[in-house]
Amino acid sequence: MAMLTLRIDDEMNARIDWLAQRSGRTKSHFVKKMIADAIAEMEEQVLDEIAIKEFLASSPEDQQLIPWEQVKAELRELELASKPKQKSAKGIGKTGSKPKKPGRGKD
């Protein structure tokens, strides 16, 4: 495993210290996670930029254009597919509470 040394300002160090102390994890844990998350985000950004440049550099005949209505429909399908299915609320009224049994509670 490689080792990396870097300088950070006192405020950033204090914030990482706070996280480590409160969570019981090491400062290295948080720094590694932050670096990994940032690298993944930057890789995606670079790949997006490359795709845009390639698209713009290609000839119009090679550019596949998708109608906006089709894009919206596909996005709606993806959104619906990603939503968790709701369980039925059997025996629960509109107020979210179970119906009262007869003879109990105040009338």
C-alpha positions in Angstrom: 0.0 0.0 0.0 1.3 3.4 -0.9 1.6 6.3 1.6 0.7 9.9 0.8 1.6 12.9 2.8 -0.2 16.2 2.4 -0.8 19.5 4.2 -4.2 20.6 5.1 -5.4 23.7 6.9 -6.2 23.7 10.6 -10.0 23.9 10.1 -10.1 20.9 7.8 -7.9 19.0 10.2 -10.2 19.9 13.1 -13.3 18.7 11.1 -11.7 15.4 10.3 -10.6 15.0 13.9 -14.2 15.7 15.0 -15.5 13.0 12.6 -13.0 10.5 13.8 -13.6 11.2 17.5 -17.4 11.0 17.2 -17.5 7.9 15.1 -14.7 5.9 16.6 -13.0 5.6 13.2 -9.6 6.8 12.2 -8.8 10.0 10.3 -7.3 7.8 7.6 -10.7 6.1 7.1 -12.4 9.4 6.3 -9.6 10.8 4.2 -9.4 7.6 2.1 -13.2 7.6 1.7 -13.2 11.3 0.6 -10.4 10.7 -1.9 -12.2 7.6 -3.3 -15.5 9.4 -3.6 -13.8 12.5 -5.3 -11.9 10.3 -7.7 -15.1 8.4 -8.8 -16.8 11.7 -9.3 -13.9 13.2 -11.3 -13.6 10.0 -13.4 -17.3 10.3 -14.3 -16.9 13.9 -15.2 -13.9 13.2 -17.4 -15.7 10.4 -19.2 -18.7 12.7 -19.7 -16.5 15.4 -21.2 -14.8 12.8 -23.5 -18.2 11.6 -24.7 -19.4 15.1 -25.5 -16.1 15.9 -27.4 -16.4 12.7 -29.4 -20.1 13.4 -30.2 -19.3 17.0 -31.3 -16.4 15.8 -33.4 -18.4 13.1 -35.2 -20.1 13.7 -38.5 -23.9 14.5 -38.3 -24.6 11.1 -40.0 -22.9 9.3 -37.1 -24.8 11.3 -34.4 -27.7 9.4 -33.0 -30.4 11.9 -32.1 -33.2 10.8 -29.8 -36.5 12.7 -29.8 -37.2 14.5 -26.5 -40.5 12.7 -26.0 -38.8 9.4 -26.1 -36.1 10.6 -23.6 -38.8 11.8 -21.2 -40.7 8.5 -21.5 -37.6 6.5 -20.8 -36.7 8.6 -17.8 -40.2 8.2 -16.4 -39.9 4.4 -16.7 -36.5 4.5 -15.0 -37.9 6.6 -12.2 -40.9 4.3 -11.7 -38.7 1.2 -11.8 -36.4 2.6 -9.1 -39.1 3.5 -6.6 -39.7 0.9 -3.9 -43.0 -0.8 -4.1 -45.4 0.2 -1.3 -46.9 -2.4 0.9 -50.6 -2.3 1.4 -51.8 -0.7 4.6 -54.4 -3.4 5.4 -56.6 -2.4 8.3 -55.4 1.2 8.5 -57.7 4.1 7.8 -57.1 7.3 6.0 -55.6 8.9 9.1 -52.9 6.2 9.3 -54.3 4.7 12.6 -56.1 1.4 13.1 -59.8 1.5 13.4 -61.1 1.6 17.0 -62.8 -1.4 18.4 -66.4 -0.9 19.4 -66.9 0.0 23.1 -63.4 1.4 23.6 -62.3 5.0 23.8 -64.3 8.1 24.0 -67.3 8.7 21.8 
